């Protein structure tokens, strides 16, 4: 039976390249001269350290711009965590790189596809979804339906098999 997978993966190497670009720009920009602003990545988190709120906002914008320049979707970054105080009145903000489809988002996608009465079956397999159907057209219709849902996380459609 034809099938495909819905996944959400962000290329960590491209994130590293974007962070390197942000570091270079912070080192050379005039408004960051003399400040102790840093960007580091640990696993699936990016840690921004800035002297004050305006510099932190500038660094967040730089991260978004450089990630977009590397042809990644900036919505793969989760800026929802609150900035916290660090040493010497600095601010630390942890930005999460979204990897995989969260369980509640997967359930929402499955429910939406089942409510649309399409002739496909959807199963949750860890942090990805497998969609199977009798016809290729049904699967393409399912992809179009998921795209119309307006999910805030970038999704890829892999392993399209006949």
Secondary structure by P-SEA (a helix, b strand, c coil): ccbbbbbbbccaaaaaaaaaaaaaaaacccccccccccccccccbbbbbbccaaaaaaaaaaaaaaaaaacccccccccccccccccccbbbbbbbbcccccaaaaaaaaaaaaaacccbbbbbcccbbbbbcccaaaaaaaaaaaaaccccbbbbbccccc
